[in-house]
Amino acid sequence: ALMRQGGEYDLVSASGDASLRLIRGGSVQPVNTALIPDFANFIPELQSPGHNTIDGKHYGVSYMWGPNVLMWDTRAIKTAPTSWAAIYDPKYKGKVTVPDNPIQIADAALYLSKAKPELGITDPYELTQAQMDAVVALLKSQRPLIKKYWALASDEISLFSSRDASIGAAWPYQVNALQDAKVPVDSNIPSEGATGWADTWMLSTTTKHPNCAYKFMAWVSTPVVQAQQAAFFGATPVNKGACAEMDKTAKGSCAKYHADATSDYFSKIHFWKTPEATCGSGTCLDYSAWQTAWQSVKQ
């Protein structure tokens, strides 16, 4: 909303659930990646991802990313779950927590794409009405199992610290924070794969300081700054050179945050992208429909 008002901000760091909305709404402009020296050192999968690059035209530069993992309390759950089916299992009633975000619908859609292939879900962000109906039905069946829908990472950390939750969807940040606090949790990417988020620096169409904006994007893309943001935010950098810098500060942190992830690891992650009415399979539900569906789930 602030970017649409124009004039006040030159840049915004947007996740994939918002980036296409900013592009389609004309709030951000294409960027010249040649002005970002470290762009060539970005992880290939995040140089031109679908959530910020359209027809080969870049509308921003990737910044940091992370997968949405399955996390559980190893005191309550002795055998590591291998499927997202666990967060829909009635045996964990009152002990499940998931994000309070319409994009969470994609997690359920990804699970159903494997559990019920007859639904024909090939992209968890491109859903027909029939597919959405099936996803909503699953999420409504999950509703009685939920201890709390978390809005902030600190909410989930508190739930696991107090043992009010035993299993849920998380970011690596929560996993690492809890493990650092000696709370016995573990995590993985289940057999169905996982969704993931990736932030993009995007340049306003009404920017008053484009030169400064480019200088800033170039600076935050350097290995040292990328390593610093990884340590501060608990997110993974996109610059491959940041890996060595991370280990200089905290040995093993590169691997801990998957900053050295292989293409096989990335193949398991379906990065957020804004649901649009026109999609690869024809006609799909746009993000406003996802917002309405999410509210119906929580009622």
Secondary structure, DSSP 8 states (H G I E B T S, - for coil): -HHHH-SS-SEEEE-HHHHHHHHHTT-EE---GGG-GGGGGB-GGGTS-TTTEETTEESSEEEEEEE-EEEEETTT--S---SGGGGG-GGGTT-EEEESSGGGHHHHHHHHHHH-GGG--S-TT---HHHHHHHHHHHHHHGGGEEEEESSHHHHHHHHHTTS-SEEEE-HHHHHHHHHTT--EEEE--TT-EEEEEEEEEEETT-S-HHHHHHHHHHHTSHHHHHHHHHHH--EESBTTHHHHHHHHSTTHHHHTTTT--HHHHTTEEE-----SEETTEE---HHHHHHHHHHHH-
